[in-house]
Structure formats: structure tokens, C-alpha cells
Amino acid sequence: MKHTISVLVENEFGVLTRVAGLFSGRGFNIESLSVAPTVDPSISRMTIVTRGDEQILEQITKQLNKLIDTIKVITGAPAKVDAIVELLRPMGVKELVRSGPVVLGRGAKGWRGTE
């Protein structure tokens, strides 16, 4: 099963290398990776797509949370994207383009674990 993992990290040198190393060191594959700073330039959001069962997803999540630069980990399945597309369809959406995964946090509260 394909999983999308959103990780808020400190925007510091070497964080991407540590996250990629976590995956490769445990034999997990990254199918897609997108990284960009958030509104707060000291924080970046990583969107990672990987495959595995629920046990593998849980292990990845736990390992990501152990990294010192990790602020918060949010996970989801592609079915959530399909669900929002179906909810929007009655509103008269004329055209929709799906590209590589990008994740936004839900809620208006801050991203230091207060959502």
C-alpha cells in the first residue's frame, strides 16, 4: 500500500540527508520526495511517498519522530485525495490536475504540535 508522510523538520543543514539515511538504512524505498520551507523559514515540510503495510508505516513514523530535527509527523493514504476530489465534484470543478504529492497541515493552529 502507498502512504504519504508529511514531516515538519527544522530547516537546517543535513536534515534531508538524515531522513534519507533513515529510509535507506532500514531498506525502505522513497517513491517521491518534496521539501520546501513553510511560512516560518526556520521550518521545512517534507512530503514523502513510500510503500508498505501498516507495520512498516508505523516503524517509519516512530523512526522519524526519533530524529532530533523532527517537529511533527502526519501520515495519509491516497484514498484521502480521492475522497476530497469526489467532495469537490458537485461544486462544478471544470478541470483538475494531479501532480506529485504535496501535503498541507490541517487547522489554523501552529505547527509545533498544537494542531
C-alpha positions, 0 to 999 in steps of 0.5 A: 500500500502507498502512504504519504508522510508529511514531516515538519523538520527544522530547516537546517543543514543535513536534515534531508540527508538524515531522513534519507539515511533513515529510509535507506538504512532500514531498506525502505524505498522513497517513491517521491520526495518534496521539501520546501520551507513553510511560512516560518523559514526556520521550518521545512515540510517534507512530503514523502511517498513510500510503500508498505503495510501498516507495520512498516508505516508505523516503524517509519513514523516512530523512526522519524519522530526519533530524529532530533530535527523532527517537529511533527509527523502526519501520515495519509493514504491516497484514498484521502485525495480521492475522497476530497476530489469526489467532495469537490465534484458537485461544486462544478470543478471544470478541470483538475490536475494531479501532480506529485504529492504535496501535503498541507497541515490541517487547522489554523493552529501552529505547527509545533504540535498544537494542531 
